[in-house]
Amino acid sequence: MIDNTVFENKLAAYYTLGCKLNFAETSTIGKTLAAQGIRKVRNGEKADICVINTCSVTELADKKCRQAIRRISKQHPGAYMVVTGCYAQLKPEEVASIEGVDLVLGAEQKLDIVSYLNDFKKKNEGGAIVASKTKDIKTFSPSCSADDRTRHFLKVQDGCDYFCTYCTIPFARGRSRNGSIASIVKQAEEVASKGGKEIVLTGVNIGDFGRTTGETFLDLIKALDEVEGIVRYRISSIEPNLITDEAIHFVAQSKRFAPHFHIPLQSGNDEVLRLMKRKYDTSLFRHKVSKIKELLPNAFIGVDVIVGTRGETDELFEDARVFIEGLDISQLHVFSYSERPGTQALKIDHSVDPKIKHTRSQQLLDLSERKLHAFYEANIGKEQVVLFEEAKHGDVMHGFTANYIKVEAPYRKELVNETRRVLLHDFNEDKTALTVIIIE
C-alpha cells in the first residue's frame, strides 16, 4: 500500500534524452506524478524528485546520459533521483552505481513509477534496481506528449522483433507490441479537444503496428484520418519493407496525413545491408521512394544512414554514396556506427577507423545539405499551408508546411498554433528557412 501523503507539496523535474518516443513517455510519467499532487518545478526552484529518461542508441548516448545524471544531481542537491529508459534497462547496475542515483526503473516499470516511490529518502550506497528481463517486457503503455512547438507525439507501438546486428533496441524495449486502434483514436480525439492541431505518430517500429491486436498500420491511419479537429498527422520513422504501396496510396489521397516520410535506409549497399540483417535491399528502397514521388511529387523524404559499420570497406561505402546521391530524397540523418556490447555486429570482420567514419559522415552531411537546399529551392513560388509555432526569441516566428519546409515570418501572436495559406518567397538570411507572404 502506497502512502500518498509522501507526495504532498513535492516538486519534480523531468529530463529526457533520445527519441520522441522517450519524450512522449516522460510526459506520461509527469502526468502520473501530477495526479498524485507532485508539481513540476518552475525556473529557479529545487526539485524533490528528478526523473531522467535515458537513451542508449550509441556509446555516445550512454556517455551523455551519465553526464546528464551527474549534472542534474548537482543542480538539484538532495533530490531523489530516478533513472529510467533504454540505458537503465540495458545497464541497470552501471546506472545504479552513478553517484546520486536512488532508483533505476526498467522498461516494464517506468510508466508505473508511483508503485515504486515509497519515500524520497536518498540512498547512501547505490540506487535500487527494479527491472525485468527483456523477455518479460510485454506491457504497452499509451503515451502522448506536446512539445513547445504545437506538435503532439502519440505513441502507437513499442518494441522491435528485428534484431539488426548493430542494434540494442530490442533488448532495451522488448518485443513488438501496440495499443488498439480504438484506444489510439481516443487519444487523438483528446488532443483535438484540447486544441492540438498536429500529431506525429511515434514508436520503435511503427510499421509493425498490429502485432498484438491483429490490426494493421493501414487500418490505423485510415481510422485516425477521420478524427475531426486534427489538421495534420506525420508518420515518424517507418521501415521501407513495412510501408506498403497501399499505405502510400492512402496518404496521397487522405484528408490529414502530410506528404512527409522518414525512412531508414542505413546503407545504400546490398552487401552491407545483408551484414546488418536488414529486411530489404536497395531495389526495394528505390521502389518506395519512386512510388512516393510518383503519387506525391512534392513529398519530403528524410532518410537515416549509418556510416562506418563493421564490414563497410571504402568500395562498399562509395557504392552506397552513389546510390544515395541518385535518390530523390530531401534530407539525410547521418549516424556514425557505434560498437554495442552483445550485438552480432561484433562478429563481423573489418572495423572502420574513427577518422574514416568521420570523413564518410561529412561526405553524406554535405550531400544532405545540397539535397535539402535543392528541395527548398524547388518549392519557392508555391502556395502551401503552414502551421505556425510560438516564437522562442525576438520578433520572428516559424512554422512548417505539410511537406516539412521550415518557414519564417514576422511574429504575430494570433498566428500561434494556427494554419495560414502562404506563398513561399525566398531563403532567409542564414538559409535555414523560407520567408513567406501570408495569403489568408
Buried (B, 14 or more C-beta within 10 A) or exposed (E): EEEEEBBEEBBBBBBBBBBBBBBBBBBBBBEBBEEBEBBEBEEEEEBBBBBBBBBBBBEEBBEBBBEBBBEBBEEBEEBBBBBBBBBBBBBBEBBBEBEBBBBBBBBBBBBBBBEBBEEBEEBEEBBBBBBBEBEEBEBBBBBBBBBEBBBBBBBBBBBBEBEBBBBBBBBBBBBBBBBBBEEBBEBBBBBBEEEBBBBBBBBBBBBBBBBBBEBBBBBBBBBBBEBEBBBBBBBBBBBBBBBBEEBBBBBBEBEBBBBBBBBBBBBBBBBBBEBBBBEBBBEEBBEBBEBBBEBBEBBBBBBBBBBBBBBBEEEBBBBBBEBBBEBBBBBBBBBBBBEBEEBBBEEBEEBBEEEBBEEBBEBBBEBBEEBBEEBBEEBBEBBBBBBBBBBEEEEBBBBBBBBBBBBBBEBBEEBBBBBBEBBBBEBBEEEEBBBBEBEE
